[in-house]
Amino acid sequence: MSEVNPIAGNSGAPMPSSVGRVKLEATAASAAPGTQATSRMQGQDRVELSDHARHLERLRQLPDVRQGKVEAAKAAIADGIYESPDRLRAALLRMLDDIEGG
């Protein structure tokens, strides 16, 4: 599946429309005139996106950083309340669970 590219390409600019049509026209031209293959190929370009592809596109549109969380953590650090014994205990327990579970 490495040959599948996003519709907009990596740079976000739309891909040229002639890219997909050159192969279609060449295939239609090679078929005998008046055959069913020729009439089936003309004017029937179609794209189907899976639910997975739609979900991935929504994820790509999310910001990389949840700014609200960052600001809340900065404020807690500045106020001296970020590192509490309860937070450290919870972090250590999660770390031990990761070590024992993995």
MMTF fields as JSON, N, C-alpha, C and O atoms, coordinates in Angstrom:
{
  "mmtfVersion": "1.0.0",
  "mmtfProducer": "UNKNOWN",
  "numBonds": 407,
  "numAtoms": 408,
  "numGroups": 102,
  "numChains": 1,
  "numModels": 1,
  "chainsPerModel": [1],
  "groupsPerChain": [102],
  "chainIdList": ["A"],
  "bondAtomList": [4, 2, 8, 6, 12, 10, 16, 14, 20, 18, 24, 22, 28, 26, 32, 30, 36, 34, 40, 38, 44, 42, 48, 46, 52, 50, 56, 54, 60, 58, 64, 62, 68, 66, 72, 70, 76, 74, 80, 78, 84, 82, 88, 86, 92, 90, 96, 94, 100, 98, 104, 102, 108, 106, 112, 110, 116, 114, 120, 118, 124, 122, 128, 126, 132, 130, 136, 134, 140, 138, 144, 142, 148, 146, 152, 150, 156, 154, 160, 158, 164, 162, 168, 166, 172, 170, 176, 174, 180, 178, 184, 182, 188, 186, 192, 190, 196, 194, 200, 198, 204, 202, 208, 206, 212, 210, 216, 214, 220, 218, 224, 222, 228, 226, 232, 230, 236, 234, 240, 238, 244, 242, 248, 246, 252, 250, 256, 254, 260, 258, 264, 262, 268, 266, 272, 270, 276, 274, 280, 278, 284, 282, 288, 286, 292, 290, 296, 294, 300, 298, 304, 302, 308, 306, 312, 310, 316, 314, 320, 318, 324, 322, 328, 326, 332, 330, 336, 334, 340, 338, 344, 342, 348, 346, 352, 350, 356, 354, 360, 358, 364, 362, 368, 366, 372, 370, 376, 374, 380, 378, 384, 382, 388, 386, 392, 390, 396, 394, 400, 398, 404, 402],
  "bondOrderList": [1, 1, 1, 1, 1, 1, 1, 1, 1, 1, 1, 1, 1, 1, 1, 1, 1, 1, 1, 1, 1, 1, 1, 1, 1, 1, 1, 1, 1, 1, 1, 1, 1, 1, 1, 1, 1, 1, 1, 1, 1, 1, 1, 1, 1, 1, 1, 1, 1, 1, 1, 1, 1, 1, 1, 1, 1, 1, 1, 1, 1, 1, 1, 1, 1, 1, 1, 1, 1, 1, 1, 1, 1, 1, 1, 1, 1, 1, 1, 1, 1, 1, 1, 1, 1, 1, 1, 1, 1, 1, 1, 1, 1, 1, 1, 1, 1, 1, 1, 1, 1],
  "groupList": [{"groupName": "MET", "atomNameList": ["N", "CA", "C", "O"], "elementList": ["N", "C", "C", "O"], "formalChargeList": [0, 0, 0, 0], "bondAtomList": [1, 0, 2, 1, 3, 2], "bondOrderList": [1, 1, 2], "singleLetterCode": "M", "chemCompType": "L-PEPTIDE LINKING"}, {"groupName": "SER", "atomNameList": ["N", "CA", "C", "O"], "elementList": ["N", "C", "C", "O"], "formalChargeList": [0, 0, 0, 0], "bondAtomList": [1, 0, 2, 1, 3, 2], "bondOrderList": [1, 1, 2], "singleLetterCode": "S", "chemCompType": "L-PEPTIDE LINKING"}, {"groupName": "GLU", "atomNameList": ["N", "CA", "C", "O"], "elementList": ["N", "C", "C", "O"], "formalChargeList": [0, 0, 0, 0], "bondAtomList": [1, 0, 2, 1, 3, 2], "bondOrderList": [1, 1, 2], "singleLetterCode": "E", "chemCompType": "L-PEPTIDE LINKING"}, {"groupName": "VAL", "atomNameList": ["N", "CA", "C", "O"], "elementList": ["N", "C", "C", "O"], "formalChargeList": [0, 0, 0, 0], "bondAtomList": [1, 0, 2, 1, 3, 2], "bondOrderList": [1, 1, 2], "singleLetterCode": "V", "chemCompType": "L-PEPTIDE LINKING"}, {"groupName": "ASN", "atomNameList": ["N", "CA", "C", "O"], "elementList": ["N", "C", "C", "O"], "formalChargeList": [0, 0, 0, 0], "bondAtomList": [1, 0, 2, 1, 3, 2], "bondOrderList": [1, 1, 2], "singleLetterCode": "N", "chemCompType": "L-PEPTIDE LINKING"}, {"groupName": "PRO", "atomNameList": ["N", "CA", "C", "O"], "elementList": ["N", "C", "C", "O"], "formalChargeList": [0, 0, 0, 0], "bondAtomList": [1, 0, 2, 1, 3, 2], "bondOrderList": [1, 1, 2], "singleLetterCode": "P", "chemCompType": "L-PEPTIDE LINKING"}, {"groupName": "ILE", "atomNameList": ["N", "CA", "C", "O"], "elementList": ["N", "C", "C", "O"], "formalChargeList": [0, 0, 0, 0], "bondAtomList": [1, 0, 2, 1, 3, 2], "bondOrderList": [1, 1, 2], "singleLetterCode": "I", "chemCompType": "L-PEPTIDE LINKING"}, {"groupName": "ALA", "atomNameList": ["N", "CA", "C", "O"], "elementList": ["N", "C", "C", "O"], "formalChargeList": [0, 0, 0, 0], "bondAtomList": [1, 0, 2, 1, 3, 2], "bondOrderList": [1, 1, 2], "singleLetterCode": "A", "chemCompType": "L-PEPTIDE LINKING"}, {"groupName": "GLY", "atomNameList": ["N", "CA", "C", "O"], "elementList": ["N", "C", "C", "O"], "formalChargeList": [0, 0, 0, 0], "bondAtomList": [1, 0, 2, 1, 3, 2], "bondOrderList": [1, 1, 2], "singleLetterCode": "G", "chemCompType": "PEPTIDE LINKING"}, {"groupName": "ARG", "atomNameList": ["N", "CA", "C", "O"], "elementList": ["N", "C", "C", "O"], "formalChargeList": [0, 0, 0, 0], "bondAtomList": [1, 0, 2, 1, 3, 2], "bondOrderList": [1, 1, 2], "singleLetterCode": "R", "chemCompType": "L-PEPTIDE LINKING"}, {"groupName": "LYS", "atomNameList": ["N", "CA", "C", "O"], "elementList": ["N", "C", "C", "O"], "formalChargeList": [0, 0, 0, 0], "bondAtomList": [1, 0, 2, 1, 3, 2], "bondOrderList": [1, 1, 2], "singleLetterCode": "K", "chemCompType": "L-PEPTIDE LINKING"}, {"groupName": "LEU", "atomNameList": ["N", "CA", "C", "O"], "elementList": ["N", "C", "C", "O"], "formalChargeList": [0, 0, 0, 0], "bondAtomList": [1, 0, 2, 1, 3, 2], "bondOrderList": [1, 1, 2], "singleLetterCode": "L", "chemCompType": "L-PEPTIDE LINKING"}, {"groupName": "THR", "atomNameList": ["N", "CA", "C", "O"], "elementList": ["N", "C", "C", "O"], "formalChargeList": [0, 0, 0, 0], "bondAtomList": [1, 0, 2, 1, 3, 2], "bondOrderList": [1, 1, 2], "singleLetterCode": "T", "chemCompType": "L-PEPTIDE LINKING"}, {"groupName": "GLN", "atomNameList": ["N", "CA", "C", "O"], "elementList": ["N", "C", "C", "O"], "formalChargeList": [0, 0, 0, 0], "bondAtomList": [1, 0, 2, 1, 3, 2], "bondOrderList": [1, 1, 2], "singleLetterCode": "Q", "chemCompType": "L-PEPTIDE LINKING"}, {"groupName": "ASP", "atomNameList": ["N", "CA", "C", "O"], "elementList": ["N", "C", "C", "O"], "formalChargeList": [0, 0, 0, 0], "bondAtomList": [1, 0, 2, 1, 3, 2], "bondOrderList": [1, 1, 2], "singleLetterCode": "D", "chemCompType": "L-PEPTIDE LINKING"}, {"groupName": "HIS", "atomNameList": ["N", "CA", "C", "O"], "elementList": ["N", "C", "C", "O"], "formalChargeList": [0, 0, 0, 0], "bondAtomList": [1, 0, 2, 1, 3, 2], "bondOrderList": [1, 1, 2], "singleLetterCode": "H", "chemCompType": "L-PEPTIDE LINKING"}, {"groupName": "TYR", "atomNameList": ["N", "CA", "C", "O"], "elementList": ["N", "C", "C", "O"], "formalChargeList": [0, 0, 0, 0], "bondAtomList": [1, 0, 2, 1, 3, 2], "bondOrderList": [1, 1, 2], "singleLetterCode": "Y", "chemCompType": "L-PEPTIDE LINKING"}],
  "groupTypeList": [0, 1, 2, 3, 4, 5, 6, 7, 8, 4, 1, 8, 7, 5, 0, 5, 1, 1, 3, 8, 9, 3, 10, 11, 2, 7, 12, 7, 7, 1, 7, 7, 5, 8, 12, 13, 7, 12, 1, 9, 0, 13, 8, 13, 14, 9, 3, 2, 11, 1, 14, 15, 7, 9, 15, 11, 2, 9, 11, 9, 13, 11, 5, 14, 3, 9, 13, 8, 10, 3, 2, 7, 7, 10, 7, 7, 6, 7, 14, 8, 6, 16, 2, 1, 5, 14, 9, 11, 9, 7, 7, 11, 11, 9, 0, 11, 14, 14, 6, 2, 8, 8],
  "groupIdList": [1, 2, 3, 4, 5, 6, 7, 8, 9, 10, 11, 12, 13, 14, 15, 16, 17, 18, 19, 20, 21, 22, 23, 24, 25, 26, 27, 28, 29, 30, 31, 32, 33, 34, 35, 36, 37, 38, 39, 40, 41, 42, 43, 44, 45, 46, 47, 48, 49, 50, 51, 52, 53, 54, 55, 56, 57, 58, 59, 60, 61, 62, 63, 64, 65, 66, 67, 68, 69, 70, 71, 72, 73, 74, 75, 76, 77, 78, 79, 80, 81, 82, 83, 84, 85, 86, 87, 88, 89, 90, 91, 92, 93, 94, 95, 96, 97, 98, 99, 100, 101, 102],
  "secStructList": [7, 6, 6, 7, 7, 7, 6, 6, 7, 6, 6, 1, 1, 7, 7, 7, 6, 2, 2, 2, 2, 2, 2, 2, 2, 2, 2, 2, 2, 2, 1, 7, 6, 6, 7, 2, 2, 2, 2, 2, 2, 6, 6, 7, 7, 7, 7, 7, 7, 7, 2, 2, 2, 2, 2, 2, 2, 2, 2, 2, 2, 1, 7, 1, 1, 7, 2, 2, 2, 2, 2, 2, 2, 2, 2, 2, 2, 2, 2, 6, 7, 1, 1, 7, 2, 2, 2, 2, 2, 2, 2, 2, 2, 2, 2, 2, 2, 2, 2, 2, 2, 7],
  "xCoordList": [0.808, 0.0, 0.846, 0.296, 2.154, 2.997, 2.817, 3.29, 2.142, 1.941, 0.724, 0.462, -0.026, -1.222, -0.818, -0.223, -1.133, -0.806, -2.072, -3.134, -1.986, -3.164, -3.58, -2.751, -4.843, -5.371, -4.666, -4.383, -4.377, -3.753, -2.245, -1.604, -1.654, -0.2, 0.425, -0.291, 1.719, 2.404, 2.465, 2.462, 2.521, 2.687, 1.372, 1.374, 0.258, -1.04, -1.615, -2.787, -0.808, -1.296, -2.02, -1.585, -3.105, -3.832, -2.972, -2.156, -3.177, -2.437, -3.062, -4.269, -2.278, -2.835, -3.858, -3.668, -4.942, -5.998, -5.583, -6.194, -4.575, -4.172, -3.441, -3.3, -2.971, -2.185, -2.99, -2.504, -4.21, -5.011, -5.657, -6.01, -5.822, -6.551, -5.681, -6.212, -4.388, -3.524, -3.623, -3.771, -3.544, -3.607, -4.99, -5.097, -6.038, -7.396, -7.609, -8.191, -7.147, -7.316, -6.497, -6.956, -5.297, -4.463, -5.098, -5.055, -5.688, -6.334, -7.57, -7.804, -8.363, -9.571, -9.217, -9.934, -8.129, -7.731, -7.251, -7.38, -6.696, -6.179, -7.295, -7.09, -8.464, -9.587, -10.193, -10.092, -10.808, -11.439, -12.605, -13.359, -12.768, -13.864, -15.215, -15.449, -16.1, -17.444, -17.562, -18.658, -16.464, -16.555, -17.116, -17.15, -17.543, -18.125, -17.071, -17.399, -15.807, -14.74, -14.545, -14.324, -14.622, -14.428, -15.542, -15.259, -16.788, -17.9, -17.931, -18.385, -17.465, -17.458, -16.408, -16.615, -15.302, -14.203, -14.394, -13.798, -15.179, -15.299, -16.258, -17.404, -15.773, -16.612, -17.05, -18.078, -16.312, -16.737, -15.615, -15.421, -14.884, -13.877, -14.605, -15.645, -14.069, -14.736, -13.706, -12.731, -13.923, -13.043, -13.901, -14.943, -13.473, -14.165, -13.184, -12.079, -13.593, -12.758, -13.313, -14.513, -12.457, -12.899, -13.109, -12.651, -13.808, -13.999, -12.654, -12.457, -11.742, -10.397, -9.681, -9.04, -9.786, -9.148, -9.758, -9.038, -11.07, -11.721, -11.273, -11.043, -11.148, -10.685, -9.248, -8.933, -8.388, -7.005, -6.919, -6.088, -7.768, -7.764, -8.189, -7.621, -9.189, -9.593, -8.452, -8.243, -7.712, -6.574, -5.476, -4.84, -5.251, -4.224, -4.584, -3.697, -5.865, -6.298, -6.238, -6.349, -6.063, -5.962, -4.612, -3.626, -4.567, -3.274, -2.334, -2.777, -1.043, -0.045, 0.055, 0.388, -0.23, -0.085, -1.44, -2.117, -1.827, -3.053, -2.676, -2.277, -2.808, -2.327, -2.932, -2.248, -4.176, -4.82, -4.103, -3.901, -3.718, -2.981, -1.613, -1.173, -0.949, 0.376, 0.282, 1.086, -0.697, -0.86, -1.203, -0.704, -2.052, -2.417, -1.2, -1.014, -0.379, 0.834, 1.817, 2.421, 1.985, 2.881, 2.413, 3.222, 1.116, 0.578, 0.772, 1.114, 0.554, 0.736, 2.197, 2.49, 3.105, 4.542, 4.914, 5.641, 4.414, 4.722, 4.169, 4.785, 3.025, 2.416, 3.007, 2.702, 3.857, 4.501, 3.595, 3.886, 2.52, 1.597, 1.612, 0.849, 2.449, 2.446, 2.994, 2.39, 4.12, 4.746, 4.253, 4.861, 3.179, 2.645, 2.968, 3.231, 2.955, 3.202, 2.214, 2.585, 0.966, -0.022, 0.32, 0.191, 0.754, 1.128, 2.347, 2.385, 3.331, 4.533, 4.191, 4.696, 3.342, 2.938, 2.194, 2.452, 1.296, 0.55, 1.487, 1.338, 2.446, 3.398, 4.259, 4.526, 4.701, 5.517, 4.711, 5.229, 3.456, 2.617, 2.381, 2.397, 2.163, 1.996, 3.272, 3.228, 4.418, 5.691, 5.905, 6.341, 5.6, 5.756, 4.802, 5.18, 3.573, 2.637, 3.178, 3.067, 3.768, 4.34, 5.494, 5.619, 6.33, 7.492, 7.032, 7.515, 6.111, 5.641, 4.774, 4.799, 4.01, 3.125, 3.863, 3.402, 4.986, 5.699, 6.763, 7.45],
  "yCoordList": [-1.202, 0.0, 1.258, 2.356, 1.14, 2.324, 3.204, 4.34, 2.695, 3.476, 4.394, 5.162, 4.326, 5.142, 6.465, 6.479, 7.563, 8.891, 9.609, 9.33, 10.548, 11.349, 12.174, 12.499, 12.506, 13.232, 14.563, 14.964, 15.257, 16.565, 16.486, 17.518, 15.305, 15.185, 15.607, 16.022, 15.516, 15.841, 17.322, 17.728, 18.139, 19.57, 20.275, 21.47, 19.59, 20.2, 20.771, 21.143, 20.847, 21.359, 20.241, 19.092, 20.539, 19.486, 18.861, 19.526, 17.561, 16.861, 17.187, 17.415, 17.215, 17.512, 16.465, 15.276, 16.9, 15.968, 15.07, 14.02, 15.443, 14.639, 13.37, 12.465, 13.272, 12.12, 10.833, 9.857, 10.813, 9.606, 9.357, 8.215, 10.364, 10.218, 9.7, 9.108, 9.899, 9.471, 7.965, 7.483, 7.219, 5.766, 5.317, 4.381, 5.962, 5.614, 5.817, 4.957, 6.944, 7.22, 6.262, 5.831, 5.922, 4.993, 3.612, 2.93, 3.194, 1.888, 1.877, 0.907, 2.942, 3.023, 3.073, 2.509, 3.735, 3.844, 2.506, 2.241, 1.651, 0.374, -0.642, -1.627, -0.427, -1.348, -1.088, 0.011, -2.095, -1.955, -0.981, -1.014, -0.1, 0.868, 0.166, -0.854, 0.736, 0.204, -0.963, -1.496, -1.381, -2.494, -2.01, -0.811, -2.936, -2.603, -1.992, -1.125, -2.424, -1.884, -0.401, 0.364, 0.01, 1.423, 2.27, 3.308, 1.868, 2.669, 2.67, 3.642, 1.617, 1.537, 2.465, 2.972, 2.703, 3.486, 4.987, 5.75, 5.421, 6.851, 7.492, 7.064, 8.531, 9.328, 8.652, 9.029, 7.667, 7.002, 6.931, 5.891, 8.007, 8.044, 8.019, 8.66, 7.288, 7.163, 6.942, 6.214, 7.564, 7.398, 7.012, 7.622, 6.001, 5.601, 5.714, 5.175, 6.418, 6.567, 5.696, 5.721, 4.939, 4.088, 4.933, 6.073, 4.354, 5.04, 5.295, 6.32, 4.364, 4.511, 5.717, 6.482, 5.889, 7.02, 8.336, 9.313, 8.37, 9.599, 9.913, 11.073, 8.876, 9.076, 9.6, 10.51, 9.037, 9.506, 10.958, 11.716, 11.346, 12.738, 13.68, 14.761, 13.271, 14.1, 14.219, 15.288, 13.136, 13.184, 14.109, 14.818, 14.104, 14.976, 16.451, 17.303, 16.751, 18.143, 18.663, 19.869, 17.771, 18.206, 18.883, 18.542, 19.832, 20.464, 19.465, 18.568, 19.627, 18.733, 18.892, 17.939, 20.085, 20.392, 20.827, 21.674, 20.233, 20.678, 21.863, 21.694, 23.046, 24.269, 24.484, 24.989, 24.118, 24.282, 23.49, 23.984, 22.261, 21.424, 22.017, 22.019, 22.517, 23.113, 24.337, 24.495, 25.194, 26.406, 26.061, 26.701, 25.054, 24.643, 24.106, 24.401, 23.322, 22.785, 23.903, 23.903, 24.861, 25.995, 26.796, 27.195, 27.03, 27.797, 27.049, 27.66, 25.726, 24.929, 24.914, 24.981, 24.828, 24.859, 26.216, 26.298, 27.291, 28.644, 28.875, 29.583, 28.294, 28.451, 27.501, 27.606, 26.565, 25.626, 24.489, 23.84, 24.229, 23.169, 21.97, 21.026, 21.988, 20.892, 19.602, 18.541, 19.684, 18.484, 18.257, 18.736, 17.545, 17.215, 15.749, 14.985, 15.352, 13.942, 13.0, 11.899, 13.425, 12.573, 12.374, 11.264, 13.432, 13.312, 12.406, 11.569, 12.571, 11.729, 10.265, 9.381, 10.001, 8.641, 8.019, 6.875, 8.773, 8.27, 7.991, 6.98, 8.879, 8.682, 7.452, 6.693, 7.244, 6.067, 4.781, 3.785, 4.794, 3.604, 3.268, 2.096, 4.287, 4.049, 3.485, 2.581, 4.029, 3.549, 2.083, 1.277, 1.734, 0.347, -0.577, -1.697, -0.13, -0.935, -1.181, -2.288, -0.143, -0.307, -1.311, -2.136, -1.231, -2.123, -3.563, -4.48, -3.771, -5.109, -5.702, -6.91, -4.85, -5.33, -5.623, -6.458, -4.978, -5.109, -6.088, -6.306],
  "zCoordList": [0.0, 0.0, 0.0, 0.085, -0.091, -0.058, -1.286, -1.308, -2.302, -3.517, -3.423, -4.348, -2.313, -2.156, -1.523, -0.446, -2.173, -1.667, -1.273, -1.828, -0.307, 0.007, -1.203, -2.053, -1.277, -2.422, -2.596, -3.725, -1.505, -1.599, -1.744, -1.943, -1.654, -1.724, -0.411, 0.5, -0.287, 0.961, 1.235, 2.397, 0.211, 0.414, 0.667, 0.963, 0.564, 0.749, -0.538, -0.576, -1.592, -2.88, -3.602, -3.537, -4.283, -4.995, -6.082, -6.72, -6.272, -7.318, -8.669, -8.743, -9.728, -11.047, -11.451, -11.196, -12.081, -12.46, -13.616, -13.816, -14.377, -15.524, -15.123, -15.946, -13.886, -13.463, -13.587, -14.159, -13.062, -13.101, -14.453, -14.75, -15.272, -16.521, -17.667, -18.607, -17.621, -18.721, -18.9, -20.023, -17.807, -17.889, -18.351, -19.143, -17.877, -18.261, -19.752, -20.414, -20.292, -21.717, -22.563, -23.621, -22.122, -22.876, -22.906, -23.93, -21.791, -21.739, -22.624, -23.346, -22.58, -23.398, -24.877, -25.703, -25.217, -26.618, -27.154, -28.349, -26.287, -26.756, -26.977, -27.686, -26.39, -26.601, -27.973, -28.518, -28.503, -29.824, -29.733, -28.76, -30.747, -30.708, -30.616, -31.265, -29.794, -29.665, -28.705, -28.527, -28.076, -27.141, -25.815, -25.539, -25.021, -23.723, -22.806, -21.996, -22.913, -22.072, -22.33, -21.392, -23.569, -23.901, -23.309, -22.711, -23.454, -22.949, -21.428, -20.824, -20.809, -19.354, -18.754, -17.652, -19.428, -18.887, -19.033, -18.274, -19.954, -20.205, -19.216, -19.076, -18.528, -17.652, -16.373, -15.811, -15.89, -14.672, -13.642, -13.012, -13.464, -12.411, -11.076, -10.922, -10.116, -8.836, -7.744, -7.935, -6.615, -5.455, -4.271, -4.03, -3.526, -2.312, -1.156, -1.213, -0.109, 1.078, 2.196, 2.47, 2.828, 3.929, 5.179, 5.263, 6.145, 7.425, 8.091, 8.743, 7.922, 8.494, 7.891, 8.611, 6.587, 5.917, 6.387, 6.596, 6.555, 7.049, 8.471, 8.812, 9.303, 10.681, 10.705, 11.473, 9.879, 9.813, 9.359, 9.859, 8.421, 7.957, 9.085, 9.236, 9.878, 11.022, 12.023, 12.596, 12.242, 13.167, 12.652, 13.433, 11.329, 10.75, 10.92, 10.978, 10.999, 11.114, 12.546, 12.768, 13.523, 14.916, 15.143, 14.49, 16.059, 16.351, 17.02, 17.739, 16.78, 17.36, 18.872, 19.575, 19.373, 20.789, 21.336, 20.752, 22.467, 23.122, 24.005, 25.157, 23.456, 24.086, 25.474, 26.364, 25.675, 26.986, 28.064, 29.173, 27.74, 28.693, 29.006, 30.156, 27.975, 28.162, 29.079, 29.997, 28.824, 29.635, 31.08, 32.005, 31.281, 32.648, 33.397, 34.578, 32.717, 33.35, 33.674, 34.746, 32.755, 33.016, 34.219, 35.057, 34.306, 35.426, 36.745, 37.757, 36.741, 37.95, 38.382, 39.576, 37.434, 37.757, 38.33, 39.321, 37.707, 38.183, 39.584, 40.379, 39.895, 41.222, 42.252, 43.44, 41.805, 42.719, 43.162, 44.167, 42.455, 42.854, 41.914, 42.115, 40.91, 39.932, 40.526, 40.37, 41.198, 41.76, 43.179, 44.137, 43.31, 44.629, 44.923, 43.995, 46.166, 46.5, 45.814, 45.407, 45.684, 45.015, 43.542, 43.025, 42.858, 41.449, 41.284, 40.381, 42.146, 42.062, 42.321, 41.628, 43.306, 43.613, 42.411, 42.036, 41.834, 40.674, 39.499, 38.813, 39.267, 38.172, 38.411, 37.479, 39.659, 39.972, 39.812, 39.306, 40.235, 40.086, 38.617, 38.24, 37.784, 36.34, 35.735, 34.902, 36.163, 35.65, 36.049, 35.227, 37.304, 37.749, 36.998, 36.651, 36.741, 35.967, 34.566, 34.041, 33.956, 32.611, 32.619, 31.713, 33.647, 33.72, 33.956, 33.291, 34.888, 35.205, 34.098, 33.862, 33.423, 32.357, 31.071, 30.292, 30.809, 29.537, 29.588, 28.59]
}
